[in-house]
Amino acid sequence: MPANLTPEYRKAEEEYRRTGAPDEKLRCLQHMLRVIPKHKGTDKLQADLKHKIARFRDAVDRQQKKRGPSYRVRPEGAGQIMLVGPPNSGKSAILAALTHAEPDVADYPCSTREPVPGMVEVKGVQVQLVDLPPVWREHCESFVFDNIRAADAALVVIDLAAPDPVAAFEELKLFLSEKHIVLDPIRLDDCSCSERSPGEIEFVPVLNKKDLDPDGELCEMVVGMLEAGTPPLVVSAGTGEGLETVRRAVFELLHVIRIYAKEPGEDPDMSAPFTIPIGGTVLDFAAVVHRDFVDNFRSARVWGSAKYDGQVVQRDHVLRDGDVVELNMQSSA
């Protein structure tokens, strides 16, 4: 079976071959594994990627032990979104308002000194939000950039009441680009997955502290000047205004759909959806549920995107958000 590797995979593979640093090679390999088509034709290639990832992860870990703690946050849930911003932008307050995490929330710069993760539930799906120390030229640990590179996307938080919010945002973008991280704007009304290089990360700008601008004049001026490439979300972590838009953005940044599993003869479990990339197939869903379903796949029945409820479909059937899928395996006898 041909591999049918995508242009995005080929681009990451080329980047992997060019770079020599173990951490950069690891990042490229992880990106390749994330975007590689999942079918029998790529089984051997997937296994090779996993072997290389394990090897380079060990090499990176050995380097980190020499340097001291890395503070790399292990991903959990359906995806990992980083809260990125300059000092005193209110990232910690947003994390505290949306999750059960308890970061140090203070009205002075740099109260966050290491990553603080928290889980936010969106549409029945758990997504990991991580509050990072500020991106600041005066002092910024390397683990901040490592975490940003490894994340699925970012929310860039800007202090609306800062002396010059637009300049702070432009300086942050410039500083990240010098660290080979390119912020790639995304429109939340466009759910398509665009091709990205390993060094790019999708983001949505978040204008925080709207409560300090009651008449909205400052907000209107900043939005008009902000060349972010996508409309910002305007919120107040202090009052809670606008935070629901952030919650929705967290889900949309992942480019995933929710699929519900159903056992034969049973009602589907609607409390714990699985997630697969937009455009994913029945086989992609089977791989998420359990490897055995891929190796012994026979057929599937689908409620939702099928022509009629319970229709028997093949492995290449493209699923839609909210579909219910019943997987059937070949008999081992």
Secondary structure as UniProt FT lines:
FT   HELIX           7..18
FT   HELIX           22..35
FT   HELIX           40..42
FT   HELIX           43..67
FT   STRAND          80..84
FT   TURN            87..88
FT   HELIX           91..98
FT   TURN            109..110
FT   STRAND          116..122
FT   TURN            123..124
FT   STRAND          125..131
FT   TURN            137..138
FT   HELIX           142..150
FT   STRAND          153..159
FT   TURN            160..161
FT   HELIX           165..178
FT   TURN            179..180
FT   STRAND          182..185
FT   TURN            188..189
FT   TURN            198..199
FT   STRAND          200..208
FT   HELIX           210..212
FT   TURN            214..215
FT   HELIX           217..225
FT   STRAND          233..234
FT   TURN            237..239
FT   TURN            241..242
FT   HELIX           243..252
FT   TURN            253..254
FT   STRAND          256..261
FT   TURN            264..265
FT   STRAND          274..277
FT   TURN            278..279
FT   HELIX           282..289
FT   HELIX           291..295
FT   STRAND          297..303
FT   TURN            309..310
FT   STRAND          311..313
FT   TURN            315..316
FT   TURN            321..322
FT   STRAND          323..329
//
